[in-house]
Amino acid sequence: MTPSITEIKVDADDLRIARLAAAAVGLALADAAIPMPLPGVKPGLANIVALLVLARYGWRSAAWVSGLRVVAGALLLGQFLAPGFFLSLAGAVCSLAALALAQYLPARWFGLVSWSLAASFAHIAGQLLLARLWLVPHDGIFRLMPVFALAALFFGVINGLVACRLQQEFMPEKPAP
Amino acid sequence: MLLSFLRPGDLALILLAAAGTALCFPLFWQGGAGDKLVIRQEGALFLEADLRTPREIRVPGPLGETRIVIRDGRARVVADPGPRQYCVRQGWLSRAGEIAICAPNRVSLMITGKDAPYDSLNY
């Protein structure tokens, strides 16, 4: 490598976040490849990574991973700064806000599935709100609410369970009970 | 099994979310459901009826009686002396702005509601 004057110091945290964000981007691409009946309805597989990162490394890391995933995923899909990018950004921001609160739920009673549900519902709420305010300024868009809510419920539970399973498999330091 | 990962709070939250989702359907998809039936005869108001109370209404016109039935929050013309029976074949009306016209007998009925987006004649 050619030595450069402005060397960016990369510590272990950065490397870990980059690695996890890459995994999230991969899942986001897989997400986009799955055909769905309605635009905006997606499994949100990348959220599995966000959940695991939150459980293991805390909210700051999860926010980094999610943010990088949104930007890098959009770049790879050619969606950067397109409406879809802002929708997923709004969804991610709301998810992270929900997760910031959900992480303080008593762990004895609430696990990753609860986090996942909170994140998925916050995600559709953020998306629909931005769509209502900006893209489709008409209340008719809320007609989509039941479909999105159903998707959030279904994929929220599934992603939560997958995250639990992966946590048990790869992160035995914090075993699922 | 996967389900063994669920903690009590998770289950409760899933149920809550499912209930909320189920509630979404009537809440967001019945928007525009009408709540009143307006019957006009010769263009003049004949009767305003609540869609929630089932009843049968007979409206006299130049050709005879037009019979209208209200049931289950909907209304329809069940019998009309007109030759082509368009308003009878229109079937049940339930959404705000929906309309049936028995032109030969000069009777019209229209559903009104809180948020009628448009009336189907002027639209």
Contacts between the chains, C-beta under 8 A, distances in Angstrom:
chain1	res1	chain2	res2	distance
A	105	B	9	6.8
A	106	B	9	7.4
A	108	B	7	7.4
A	109	B	7	5.6
A	109	B	8	5.4
A	109	B	9	3.4
A	109	B	10	7.9
A	110	B	7	6.2
A	110	B	9	3.9
A	110	B	10	6.2
A	110	B	13	7.1
A	111	B	5	6.3
A	111	B	6	7.2
A	111	B	7	4.7
A	111	B	9	7.6
A	111	B	10	5.4
A	112	B	5	7.5
A	113	B	5	6.8
A	113	B	6	6.0
A	113	B	7	7.8
A	113	B	10	4.2
A	113	B	13	7.5
A	113	B	14	7.0
A	114	B	7	7.7
A	114	B	9	5.8
A	114	B	10	5.0
A	114	B	13	4.9
A	117	B	10	8.0
A	117	B	13	5.5
A	117	B	14	6.8
A	117	B	17	5.4
A	118	B	13	7.9
A	121	B	17	6.7
A	142	B	28	5.5
A	143	B	28	5.8
A	143	B	29	6.7
A	143	B	31	7.4
A	145	B	24	5.4
A	145	B	27	7.9
A	145	B	28	4.5
A	146	B	21	7.0
A	146	B	24	4.2
A	146	B	25	4.6
A	146	B	28	5.5
A	146	B	29	6.2
A	149	B	20	6.9
A	149	B	21	4.2
A	149	B	24	4.7
A	150	B	21	5.6
A	152	B	17	7.7
A	152	B	21	7.8
A	153	B	14	7.7
A	153	B	17	5.1
A	153	B	18	6.0
A	153	B	21	5.0
A	156	B	17	7.2
A	157	B	14	6.0
A	160	B	5	8.0
A	160	B	10	7.4
A	161	B	2	4.7
A	161	B	3	7.7
A	161	B	5	5.9
A	161	B	6	7.9
A	164	B	2	7.4
A	164	B	5	3.7
A	165	B	2	6.4
A	165	B	5	7.1
A	168	B	5	7.8
A	176	B	5	5.7
A	177	B	7	7.5
